[in-house]
């Protein structure tokens, strides 16, 4: 096996830069608009209905960009797709700051939302080229918390810039931050050889064939479907339910607390802050737990915490219980977006993982659409929003049960190193030895 290139500091710096790109596309591209919505709607004269349409179009483009990233990563290179997505998102951020047209605003924000998918899909190809298998859950956990980092940065600069130089300056500031990350990433990625094609250089994947340098053959998506097996369908079901349950949990949290529970905006904001604070460290901490305990087991634990969170909110919308629910949600929500790709990368080859995970994000986007539609219907039809959190709890139970049906990713350790162990090869239906690269 060929060891990852570069020093450990360089490789972990690359992981942090990828987390930064996730923060740009999610934390800047999506959540800055949410925070500036009242100010921008007053200035530009669009309604909240228009804002809802923008969100809907963005969700649709998330699905489109997930498809596109899957194809582009197979045809070209995952690192190129990540950096290209960050560049496109940055141009959209600048466009939002410049425009006074609602049409241009909608296009820029929707495309920026789409890049959150295309910057995320290739990580199952890039991270194995940087980090050995025994630390990969930790690395992907850090990346999955990138959204929180972006939210923190935007929340820190929005009040000061909005009150002094206006909301447009916020968009230019976050775009400038993105440009700095892109320049640094291009230099580091090039030094690490990430822009060149290499076949599984970190020895990743349970199928674990020997890594060979040189160009990758181009693969078609149709050919990739040939290895479809039960566990892959299980991953897609899990990602659909992730979108259905976790996205809806956030979207209806404020209405649950304020409209149904009668709480103040300060109380609701404090609950949200609890999610953000816990989520900032949850990706790393739970990701590391996944490396030690096993990714499948840790995923199941996350879904158990999510179930408890839903039940707490169903039971009470005041006092300490919503804060406990928020902490449990933060512990479960952010890590799963690192644990799932880490699991896929562990039990498949890198080339297969890109396809599996890319299509999985399509299912996640579809699940988010269905979840929000169902949530609105439940709220309108029953008039009692806590019922929906009971339904989300049922979704969490399904997620846990589905995760337990997946093949085990456990590795046997001997004398401080990971020994070879046999895992199913989804491509050939045989069993090969997976050797971890350090």
N, C-alpha and C positions, 0 to 999 in steps of 0.2 A: 504494500500500500504506500502511496505517496503522502507524506505528511503535509499538513497545511503550510502554505508559504508565509513568510514574514515572522516577526517576533510575536510573542503572546500579547504584548501591549498594543501592537499594531492591529492584531486580529480583534481584540476586544474593543479597540477604538472604532473599528469598522462596524461592529455590532451596535455600538452607541450611536453611530451616524445613521444606521438603518432605523434605529428607534427614533432618531430625530426626524427622519423622513416620514415615519408614521405619525409623529406629532405634527408635522407640517400639514399632511393631507387630511388627517382627522381633526386634530386640535385647532389648526388654523383654518383649513378649508371648510370645515363643517360648523364648528362650535363658535367661532368668532361671529359668524352671521347670527347665530342664536342670541348671543350676548348683545349685539348691536341692533337687533331687529327693531325695537321701539324707536330708536333714534333715526335709523335709516328710513323706516316707513314714514315717519313724520317729514323728513327732508325730501324724499323722492316721491312721496305721495302714492305708495302702493299699499294694498290692504293685507290683512293677515291671511285672507283667502289666497292671495298671490304667493305669500310666503309658504303656504301649504302646498301649492302647486310646484314651487321650486323644490321643496323637499321630496315630493313625489317623483319629479323628473330626475332628481339626484339619485334616488333609490333605484330607478330604472337604469340609469347610466352606471351605477355600481355593478349591476348584473352584466351589462354590456362590456364594461372594462375588465371584469373578471374573466369573461370569455376571451377578450382580446389579449390580456396578459398571459393567459395560458398558451395561446397560439404563438405569441411573440417570443415568450421565454423558450419554447421548443425550437422555434425557427432561428432565433438569434442568441441572446444571452440574458440571463436574469439580472445581472448588475446593470446592463444597459437599460433594461425595462424600468428598473427602480429609479435610476437617475433621470431617465427621460420622463417618467411620471412626475418626479419632483419638479423638473423644469416646467412641464405643462401646468402643474398646479400653481407654481410661482407666477407664471404669466397670467393665470386666471385671477390670482390675488391682486396683481397690479391692475388688471382690467376692472375689477370691482371698485378699486379706489379711484379710477379715472372716469367711470361712466356715470351718466345720469339717466340712461335708458333702462327701463325695466326689462326689456327683451335681452339686452346685452348682459345685464345683471343676472338674469335667470340662466343664461347660457354659461356664464363664467362660474357661477356657484354650482351648477349641475355638473359641469365637467370637473371642477375641483373635487366634488363628492365622488365622482367616478374614479379619479386617480387614487382615492383611498383604497380601492380594490386592486388596481394595477401595481401599486407600490408594495402591496402585502403578499400577493400571490407568489412572486419569485423568491421569497425568503427561504422556502424549503429547498431551493437550489443553492442559494448563496451561503447560508449558515453552515451547511455541512462542509463547505470548502474552507471555512474559517475555524470551526470549533470541533474538537473531538466529541464523540458520542456521549461520553460520561459527563459533559458539561453543556450539552445542547439544549436541554430543558431550561437551564438557567439563562442561556443566551436568548432563547425565544421568549422566555418570560419577561426579560428586560425589554425586548422589542414590543411585546404586547402591551406594555405599560407606556409606550411612547405617546399614546393619546393623552394620558394624564399630564405628561410633561408639556405638551402643546397647550393644553387647557390652562395650566399654571402660568405659562409665559404670557398667554393672551390676557388672562385675568389680571395679571400684574400691570400690564401696560395700557389696557383699555380705559380705566378711569382717568388716568393722568392725561393721556393723549386726547381723549374725547373732550374733556373739559377745557383743554388749552388750545389745541390746533384742529380739533374736529375729527369726526369718525373716519374720514378718508386717510388720515395719517396713520391710523391703526393698521389698515390694510397694507400701506407702504412699509410700515415697520416690520410686520410679520413676513412680507415678501423679501425684505432685506435680510432678515434672519435666515430665510430659506436659501437665498443666494450664497450666503457665507457657508452654509452646510454643503451645498452642491459643490462649490469650489474645493473645499477640503476633501469631500468624498471622492471627487474625480482624481485628485492627486493620490490619495491613499488606496483607492480601489485599483488604480493603475499599477501602483507599486506592489500590491498584493497579487496582481495578475488576474483580478476578478473580471476584467473586461475581455479576457481571452477564454476560449472554450476549453474546458477540461472535463474529463469523464470521472466524476465521483472522486476527486483527489483526496478527500479526507477519509475515504474508506467507509462512507456512510451507507446505511441501509442494511436491513436484514438479509436482503438478497446478496449484498456485499461482494460483487465481483471485483477483481483486481483493477485498480485504477490505472488508466493509461493516458499519457499525455497526447495531445493532438486534437484536431477538429472533431466535433461531434457530428454524426450524421443527422440530417434533418429528418424529423419524424412527423407523421401525420397524426391528427387526433383520432381519426378512424382506426388506424393501426393500434393506437394506444388503448382503445376500448377493449382490445382482444384479451387483455389480462383481467377483465372485470370479474370480481369474485364477491362473495357474500360480505366480507369484512369491509370492502370498499363501499358497497351500498350502505352498510351500517354507518360509515363515516359521513356519507351524504345525508342520511337521515338525521344524524346528530347535528350536523351543521344547519340543516333546515330548522330543527327544533331550537338550536341556539338563537337563530334569527327570530323565530316566533316568540320565544319566551324572554330572552334577555333584552332585546330591543324594546319590546312592548313594556317591560317592567319599568324602564326609564321614562318612556314617553308618557305614561299615565301616573307616574309617581306624584308629581306636583298637583294634578287635579285630585288625586286620592286624598292627599294631605290637606289641601286648601279648600276644595269644593265640598268634599264629603266629610273630612275630619274637622273643618272649620278652623284650621290653623293659619297663622300669619305667614306672610312672605318670608319673614326672618326665620321662623321655625323651619319652613320648607327649605330655605337656602342652607341652613345649618345641617339638615339631613343630607342634602346634596354634597356639602363640603366633606361630610364624613365619608361618603363614597369616594371622593377624590383623594382624600388623605390616605385612606386605607389602600386604595388602588395604586397609589404611587409606589408603594413598597411590595404590594401583593405579587406583582408579576415576577420579580426577582426571587422573593422568598418561597412562593409556591412552586415556581419553576425549579428551584434548587431541590425542593422536596420531591418533585417529580423525578429528578435524577437519582435520588437516594431511594425513594420508596417504589418507584415505577410509575410510568406515565399514565397507564390505564387506571391504576389504583388512585392516583392523585386526581385524575379527572372525575372519578366516581365520588371522591370526597368533595370536590367542588360542587357537583350537582346536589349532594346532600346538604351543603351549606346554603345553596340557592333555594332548595325546598324549604328549609327552616326560615329563610328570609321571607318567602312568600306567605308562609303560614303566620308569621309574626304580623305582617301588614294586614292580612285578612282579619286577624284578631283584634288589632287596635291601631288607631291612626293618631295617637297622642301619647305623651309621656315618653318613657325610655325605649319602648318597643320599636318604634320606627328607626331610632338610631342604631339599635342592635341589628335590625334588618338591613340597614344601610351598610354597616360594617361587614356583615356576612355576604352581602351582595358584592361589595368591593373586593372581598377575598376570593370570590368565585368568578366574577365577571372578567376581570382583566387577565387572570392567568390562563383561562381556557383558550384564548386566542394565541397563546404560545404553546400550550400543551398539545393541542390538536395537531398543528403542523409538526411538532417534535415527534409525536407518535407516528404520524404518516411517514416522516423521514426515517424513522428507526426501522419500520417493518417493510420498507420498499426501497427501491433504488431511487437515486436523485431524479432521473429522467421520468420515472413513473410518478414520483411524489409531486412534481410540478403539475402534471395533468390531473391527478387525483385531487390535490388541494385547490387548484384553479376552479374546477367544476364544483368543488365543495362550497366555495365562496358564492357561486351562482345560486346554489340551494339556500345558502344563508340569506342572501338578498331576497329571494322569494319568500322565505320564512318570515322575514321582517315585514314584508308587504302584507302577508296573510295575517300575521299577528296583530298588526295595527288595525286592520279592517275588522277582525273579530273583536278586538278590544273596544272599538267604537260601538259595535253592535251590542255587545254585552252591556255596556254602560247605558245605552239608550233603551234597550229592551227591558232590562231588569231594574234600572234606576238605582242600582246599588253596586258601585264600582269595586268594593272588596270581593265580590263574586269572581271578578276577573283574576284577581291574585290567587284565588283558590284554583282556578283553571290553570294558571301559570305554574302553580305547585304540582298539579298533575303532569304538566309538561316536564317539570324537573324530575319527577319520578320516572317518566318514560326515558329521559336522557340517561339517568343512572342505570336503568335496566339495559338500555341499548349499549352503553359503554361496557358493561360486564360481559356482553356477548363477543366483544372484540378479542382477537388473539392476544396473548400475553406478550408484553415487551420486556419482561424481566431479563436481566443479564446476571450471570453468576460471577461473583468476585472472588479472586484467590490472591492472597498476598498483596493486596492493595492494587491489583490490576484487574481489568475485566477479561475473563477468559472467553474463549470462543464458545458460542452457544448456538443451538439450532433454532431457527425461526422459519415460518412458512414463506416461501417465495411466491408472491401473488402473480408473477409473470408466468411461471412454468408449472406451478403446483407441486414443486419439489421442495426439498429442504437443503439449504446451504449454510455454511459457517459464516457468522458475522463476527468480524474482528474489529475491535474499537481502535481508532487512531488517536494517539496522544501527541 
